[in-house]
Amino acid sequence: MQVADITALREIRTGLGISREDIVRRSDVTVGTVRNAEIGSRVTRRKALQILNAINFYRREAQQAEISLDDLQLNVA
């Protein structure tokens, strides 16, 4: 398990002040999927993109630039 995987998604999410449940509401993933992604477990590309889309929704609302999938540093299967 890589520490960078844990840090990037969780840091971005908490920096936006959103919960895992907020990501779930904006995507078609479960809380477990978000939690697993945050600890470095493998997620499918589809799920990773859904998480990314949710994060970017909240970044746009906060008037922040969108990020890429690489920025989340997820372990994509």
N, C-alpha and C positions, 0 to 999 in steps of 0.2 A: 504494500500500500504506500503510495507516495503522499507526502505531506502537502505538496503543492496542490494536489487534487482536492484535498480537504479544504485548504485555505481559499482557493480562488472562488469557487461557487459560493461557499458559505460567507466569505468576506464580501463579495459583491451583493449577495442577498441581504445580509445584515446592514451593509452600508446604505442600501436603499430603504431600510426600515421595514422590510416585508418578511412575512413568515413563509414557511413551507406551504402552508394552506393557501396563501395568496397565489403561489405558483400553481398549485393544483386548480384553483378557480379559473385561471387563465389558460389552462392547458388540459390535455387529456392524459395526465400522468397521476399516479397516486402519491400520497405523502411518503410511502415507503420507497418509491422510486427516487424522489428528491433526496431523501435521507441517505439512501445507498449511493447516489451520485456524489453527495457531499463527502462521503467517507472513502471514495475512490473505487467503489465497486463498478463493474462494467455495466453500461447502459447501451441500448441500441441507438443507432444514429437517429432514428425517428424520435425516440424519447428525448435524446439530447437536444434535438432541434426544437422540440416542444418546450423544453425548459428554457432554451435560449430565447424563443419567441416571447415567453412570459416575462423573462428578465428584461428584454428590450422594451416591452410594453411599459413596464414600470420605469425604465430609464427615460423613455420619451415623456412620460407624465412628470418626471422630475427634471425635465429639460436637460438631460444628459445625453451624450452621444451613445449611439448603439454600439454594442460590442459584437465580436465574432465568436464562433464556437471554440476557436483556439483559446480565446481569452478565458473561457470557463475552465479549461484544462481538465475536461472530463475524460474518463476512461471509456472511450467509445468502442463498442464491439463491431 
